[in-house]
């Protein structure tokens, strides 16, 4: 998941915030990347899939919940969002 914030002003002059979240790929440079590897190993390779074309080291994730993948991902994404500054 990538998270990017862009600060702008809304029509009332208040600071508006935009958040981009990508949860469908594994990116080895993320601080929580070891949790992905650990989950994938524990489930016999059920999470991390094929490489994403054009993105070195990025892999698609299996978001089905056959072995708890979706539950794991939702928890991970929620933790990432919670760590963002207000």
C-alpha positions in Angstrom: 0.0 0.0 0.0 1.2 3.4 -0.8 0.2 6.4 1.1 0.6 9.9 -0.2 -0.9 13.1 1.2 -1.4 16.4 -0.6 -2.5 19.4 1.3 -4.7 22.0 -0.4 -7.4 24.4 0.6 -11.1 23.6 0.3 -13.6 26.2 -1.0 -14.0 27.6 2.5 -10.3 28.1 3.0 -9.8 25.2 5.3 -6.9 22.9 4.7 -8.1 19.9 2.7 -6.3 16.6 2.8 -6.2 13.9 0.2 -5.0 10.4 0.9 -3.9 7.8 -1.7 -3.9 4.2 -0.5 -2.8 1.3 -2.6 -3.3 -2.1 -0.9 -3.1 -4.6 -3.7 0.6 -5.0 -4.1 3.6 -5.9 -1.9 6.4 -3.3 -1.9 9.6 -4.4 -0.2 10.6 -0.9 0.9 7.6 -0.5 3.3 8.4 -0.5 7.0 5.9 -3.4 7.6 7.2 -5.6 4.7 8.4 -8.3 7.0 4.8 -8.9 8.2 3.9 -9.6 4.6 6.7 -12.1 4.2 5.9 -13.8 7.5 2.2 -14.1 6.6 3.0 -15.4 3.1 5.4 -18.0 4.5 2.9 -19.1 7.2 0.1 -19.6 4.7 2.3 -21.5 2.2 2.6 -18.7 -0.3 -1.1 -17.6 -0.4 -0.5 -13.8 -0.3 2.4 -12.6 -2.5 1.9 -13.3 -6.2 3.4 -12.5 -9.6 5.5 -9.4 -10.2 3.8 -6.2 -11.3 5.0 -5.3 -14.8 7.2 -2.2 -14.9 7.7 -2.0 -11.2 10.9 -3.6 -9.9 10.4 -5.8 -6.8 6.6 -5.0 -6.6 4.3 -8.0 -6.5 0.5 -8.5 -6.8 -1.3 -9.7 -3.6 -4.0 -12.3 -3.5 -6.8 -10.4 -1.8 -9.1 -13.4 -1.5 -9.8 -14.5 2.0 -9.2 -18.2 1.5 -6.5 -18.3 4.2 -7.1 -14.9 5.9 -5.4 -12.8 3.3 -8.0 -10.1 3.2 -8.3 -9.9 7.0 -4.5 -9.5 7.2 -4.5 -6.8 4.5 -7.3 -4.8 6.1 -5.5 -4.8 9.4 -2.2 -3.8 7.8 -3.8 -1.0 5.8 -5.7 0.3 8.9 -2.4 0.4 10.8 -0.7 2.3 8.1 -3.5 4.9 8.0 -3.5 5.2 11.8 0.3 6.1 11.6 -0.3 9.1 9.3 0.0 12.5 10.9 -3.3 14.4 11.5 
